[in-house]
Structure formats: structure tokens, C-alpha cells
């Protein structure tokens, strides 16, 4: 699996997490929020790191 495929998988996971959160908020339940936001944050951080790494690799390849 290359970096683009990993980023795509993380984007899909983050989108699914966000959809679940939006559905739950849409129901306006007043009990404990069952979906921790940390997993979404972690996915977004990993996406950012991977895209920065890809960008650095592109810069190195164009300099040569």
C-alpha cells in the first residue's frame, strides 16, 4: 500500500467518523456522547503528515 492509498483510507475513515458524529448530534440526544473525537483528530493528523511527506518527496524528485 503506497502513501496515497493510506491517505485515502484515512480520509474514508475520518469521513465515516464525522458522519456518525453528525447523525448523533442531529438526533439531539442529551446523554453521553458515544463517539470519541480523538480518533477523528488522529486520522486528520496522520493525513496531514502523509501529505507533507508526499510533498517533500515531490520537491526532492523535482530538484534532481
C-alpha positions in Angstrom: 0.0 0.0 0.0 1.5 3.3 -1.0 1.2 6.6 0.8 -1.7 7.9 -1.4 -3.7 4.7 -0.7 -3.1 5.1 3.1 -4.2 8.7 3.0 -7.3 7.7 1.0 -8.2 5.0 3.6 -7.7 7.5 6.4 -9.9 10.1 4.7 -12.6 7.5 4.3 -12.3 6.6 8.0 -12.4 10.2 9.0 -15.5 10.8 6.8 -17.3 7.9 8.4 -16.5 9.1 11.9 -17.7 12.6 11.0 -21.0 11.2 9.6 -21.6 9.2 12.8 -21.0 12.3 14.9 -23.3 14.4 12.7 -26.1 11.8 12.9 -25.8 11.7 16.6 -25.8 15.4 17.0 -28.8 15.6 14.6 -30.8 13.4 17.0 -30.0 15.9 19.8 -29.6 13.4 22.5 -28.6 14.7 25.9 -26.7 11.7 27.2 -23.0 10.9 27.0 -21.5 11.4 23.5 -20.5 7.8 22.5 -18.0 8.7 19.7 -14.7 9.9 20.9 -13.3 12.8 18.9 -9.7 11.6 19.4 -9.9 9.0 16.6 -11.0 11.7 14.1 -8.2 14.0 15.3 -5.7 11.2 15.0 -6.9 10.4 11.4 -6.6 14.1 10.4 -3.1 14.4 11.9 -1.9 11.3 10.0 -3.4 12.6 6.8 -1.6 15.9 7.3 1.7 14.1 8.0 1.4 11.8 5.0 0.6 14.6 2.6 3.5 16.7 3.9 5.8 13.7 3.4 4.5 13.2 -0.2 5.0 16.9 -0.8 8.6 16.7 0.4 9.3 13.7 -1.8 7.9 15.6 -4.8 10.2 18.5 -4.1 13.2 16.2 -3.8 12.3 14.5 -7.1 11.9 17.8 -9.0 15.3 19.1 -7.7 17.2 16.2 -9.2 
